[in-house]
Amino acid sequence: MDRIFITTFAIFTLIVALAFFVLLASPAAFALPVKAEANNEVELIRGLDGGDYMPYREEVIVKAQEALRDQGFYEGEINGMLDEATMKAIGEFQKEHGLMVNGVPSPRT
């Protein structure tokens, strides 16, 4: 009886910990749109899905462009800019892999 209780408790604890981690993850980790605040100085990126997203560092975009190029999705210049060609390539990658298509890089992308 004690063994079943301990096993059930361990599984329950693992599920709660996983749920807690998912709930605390930042919206950027899931590439969810963010709302622009009136006093926000940051220019948001408009995704292919119409959502607004926080901008990315140049190094992140360079890595995304290189990975997309290596997989045949991107033929443009590796310039670190999230331009129309890069967003289109990201969107095609996302579509082919069954991800949310927004044209914006995310950890899953």
Residue frames as qw, qx, qy, qz and C-alpha x, y, z in Angstrom:
[[0.000, 0.884, 0.467, 0.000, 0.00, 0.00, 0.00],
 [0.300, -0.809, 0.103, 0.495, 2.78, 2.44, 0.91],
 [0.447, -0.137, 0.593, 0.655, 4.62, 1.64, -2.31],
 [0.231, 0.625, 0.639, 0.385, 1.57, 2.54, -4.43],
 [0.153, -0.938, -0.252, 0.180, 1.11, 5.79, -2.50],
 [0.409, -0.617, 0.310, 0.597, 4.76, 6.77, -2.95],
 [0.391, 0.133, 0.665, 0.623, 4.70, 5.98, -6.68],
 [0.102, 0.788, 0.565, 0.222, 1.44, 7.89, -7.18],
 [0.264, -0.899, -0.087, 0.340, 2.76, 10.84, -5.18],
 [0.453, -0.374, 0.450, 0.673, 6.00, 10.88, -7.22],
 [0.302, 0.400, 0.666, 0.552, 4.08, 10.89, -10.52],
 [0.059, -0.898, -0.436, -0.022, 1.74, 13.61, -9.27],
 [0.378, -0.765, 0.100, 0.512, 4.70, 15.73, -8.13],
 [0.434, -0.090, 0.566, 0.695, 6.38, 15.34, -11.52],
 [0.179, 0.637, 0.632, 0.404, 3.22, 16.42, -13.36],
 [0.196, -0.930, -0.262, 0.166, 2.76, 19.45, -11.10],
 [0.445, -0.574, 0.282, 0.627, 6.41, 20.47, -11.54],
 [0.371, 0.180, 0.632, 0.656, 6.14, 20.18, -15.32],
 [0.039, 0.807, 0.544, 0.229, 2.92, 22.22, -15.38],
 [0.340, -0.855, -0.083, 0.382, 4.51, 24.85, -13.15],
 [0.456, -0.300, 0.438, 0.715, 7.51, 25.12, -15.49],
 [0.259, 0.447, 0.652, 0.555, 5.28, 25.50, -18.55],
 [0.106, -0.892, -0.438, -0.043, 3.17, 28.19, -16.89],
 [0.380, -0.809, 0.060, 0.445, 6.21, 30.19, -15.80],
 [0.590, 0.085, 0.442, 0.671, 7.97, 30.05, -19.16],
 [0.041, 0.489, -0.034, -0.871, 8.16, 33.39, -20.90],
 [0.653, 0.616, 0.282, -0.340, 5.82, 34.16, -23.82],
 [0.297, 0.745, -0.507, -0.316, 8.88, 34.51, -26.05],
 [0.319, -0.281, 0.904, 0.042, 9.72, 30.86, -25.45],
 [0.483, 0.390, 0.783, -0.042, 6.51, 29.96, -27.24],
 [0.140, 0.057, 0.439, 0.886, 6.62, 32.87, -29.70],
 [0.013, 0.712, 0.696, -0.088, 3.31, 34.20, -28.51],
 [0.157, 0.697, 0.184, 0.675, 2.23, 37.70, -29.50],
 [0.355, -0.374, -0.465, 0.720, 2.86, 40.41, -26.95],
 [0.062, 0.904, 0.412, 0.096, 0.82, 43.56, -26.49],
 [0.416, 0.364, -0.088, 0.829, 2.60, 46.83, -27.11],
 [0.286, -0.690, -0.462, 0.478, 2.41, 49.29, -24.25],
 [0.213, 0.951, 0.206, 0.085, 1.80, 52.95, -24.96],
 [0.174, -0.923, 0.333, 0.080, 5.19, 54.02, -23.53],
 [0.871, -0.117, 0.392, 0.272, 7.13, 51.09, -24.99],
 [0.062, 0.796, -0.391, -0.458, 10.17, 52.31, -26.92],
 [0.382, -0.183, 0.855, 0.300, 10.75, 48.91, -28.58],
 [0.561, 0.332, -0.320, -0.687, 9.48, 48.52, -32.13],
 [0.707, -0.022, 0.679, -0.198, 7.66, 45.20, -32.30],
 [0.014, 0.198, -0.818, -0.539, 7.83, 42.81, -35.23],
 [0.727, 0.203, 0.116, -0.645, 4.61, 42.04, -37.10],
 [0.418, -0.148, 0.890, 0.107, 4.46, 38.27, -37.64],
 [0.170, -0.021, -0.762, -0.624, 2.94, 36.50, -40.64],
 [0.205, -0.478, -0.853, 0.039, -0.02, 35.69, -38.38],
 [0.121, -0.769, -0.252, -0.575, -0.64, 39.39, -37.66],
 [0.672, -0.675, -0.233, 0.194, 0.69, 39.16, -34.09],
 [0.118, 0.895, -0.319, 0.290, 3.25, 41.56, -32.66],
 [0.924, -0.180, -0.182, 0.285, 6.51, 40.03, -31.39],
 [0.399, -0.838, 0.227, 0.296, 9.54, 41.30, -29.53],
 [0.533, 0.751, -0.386, -0.053, 12.58, 41.91, -31.76],
 [0.962, -0.155, 0.045, 0.222, 15.51, 39.48, -31.87],
 [0.340, -0.739, 0.403, 0.419, 19.24, 40.08, -31.57],
 [0.493, 0.676, -0.435, -0.333, 21.20, 40.05, -34.82],
 [0.045, -0.405, 0.913, -0.008, 23.15, 36.93, -33.74],
 [0.548, 0.184, 0.742, -0.339, 19.90, 34.97, -33.32],
 [0.655, 0.644, 0.086, -0.385, 18.71, 35.92, -36.80],
 [0.257, 0.653, -0.681, -0.209, 22.11, 35.05, -38.32],
 [0.255, -0.180, 0.943, -0.118, 21.94, 31.57, -36.77],
 [0.615, 0.421, 0.549, -0.379, 18.35, 31.15, -37.99],
 [0.536, 0.722, -0.223, -0.377, 19.29, 32.28, -41.52],
 [0.091, 0.524, -0.839, -0.116, 22.24, 29.89, -41.62],
 [0.401, 0.036, 0.888, -0.221, 20.13, 26.96, -40.38],
 [0.623, 0.575, 0.328, -0.417, 17.37, 27.77, -42.87],
 [0.394, 0.711, -0.481, -0.327, 19.92, 28.04, -45.69],
 [0.101, -0.368, 0.924, 0.003, 21.48, 24.71, -44.74],
 [0.428, 0.243, 0.839, -0.232, 18.04, 23.07, -44.89],
 [0.204, 0.244, 0.698, 0.641, 17.11, 24.69, -48.22],
 [0.002, -0.781, -0.609, 0.141, 14.51, 27.17, -46.95],
 [0.067, -0.934, -0.019, 0.351, 16.51, 30.40, -47.33],
 [0.747, 0.345, 0.224, 0.522, 18.53, 31.66, -50.27],
 [0.058, 0.970, 0.051, 0.232, 18.99, 35.29, -49.23],
 [0.344, 0.599, -0.459, 0.559, 21.92, 37.12, -47.75],
 [0.657, -0.441, -0.510, 0.338, 23.02, 36.18, -44.21],
 [0.160, 0.561, -0.054, 0.810, 22.63, 39.66, -42.76],
 [0.226, -0.187, -0.704, 0.647, 21.07, 39.21, -39.31],
 [0.314, 0.051, 0.043, -0.947, 17.92, 41.09, -40.31],
 [0.321, 0.342, 0.861, -0.197, 14.45, 39.65, -39.84],
 [0.241, 0.302, -0.302, -0.872, 13.34, 40.86, -43.25],
 [0.770, 0.227, 0.022, -0.596, 10.54, 39.64, -45.50],
 [0.675, 0.368, -0.627, -0.128, 12.64, 36.86, -47.10],
 [0.123, 0.247, -0.857, 0.435, 13.76, 35.57, -43.69],
 [0.506, 0.040, 0.502, -0.701, 10.24, 35.62, -42.26],
 [0.791, 0.293, -0.236, -0.483, 8.92, 33.81, -45.35],
 [0.526, 0.335, -0.777, 0.084, 11.61, 31.13, -44.99],
 [0.125, -0.136, 0.784, -0.592, 10.85, 30.72, -41.27],
 [0.663, 0.149, 0.220, -0.700, 7.15, 30.47, -42.09],
 [0.756, 0.316, -0.489, -0.298, 7.79, 27.76, -44.70],
 [0.293, 0.264, -0.860, 0.326, 9.91, 25.83, -42.19],
 [0.350, -0.034, 0.614, -0.707, 7.21, 26.16, -39.53],
 [0.758, 0.217, -0.058, -0.613, 4.50, 25.00, -41.94],
 [0.666, 0.325, -0.663, -0.108, 6.50, 21.98, -43.09],
 [0.293, 0.141, -0.838, 0.439, 7.17, 20.95, -39.48],
 [0.423, -0.564, -0.688, -0.171, 3.59, 21.42, -38.23],
 [0.324, -0.297, -0.418, 0.795, 4.41, 24.45, -36.07],
 [0.115, 0.857, 0.380, -0.330, 2.44, 27.65, -35.59],
 [0.543, 0.388, 0.298, 0.683, 3.20, 29.69, -38.71],
 [0.135, -0.937, -0.209, 0.245, 4.15, 33.23, -37.76],
 [0.593, 0.696, -0.076, 0.397, 7.49, 33.75, -39.53],
 [0.207, -0.831, 0.376, -0.353, 9.21, 34.54, -36.24],
 [0.545, 0.254, -0.765, 0.231, 11.96, 32.36, -34.76],
 [0.686, -0.549, 0.200, -0.434, 11.24, 30.53, -31.52],
 [0.358, -0.469, 0.804, -0.076, 12.94, 27.70, -29.63],
 [0.754, 0.220, 0.606, -0.126, 10.67, 25.15, -31.38],
 [0.630, 0.770, -0.026, -0.098, 11.43, 26.71, -34.76]]
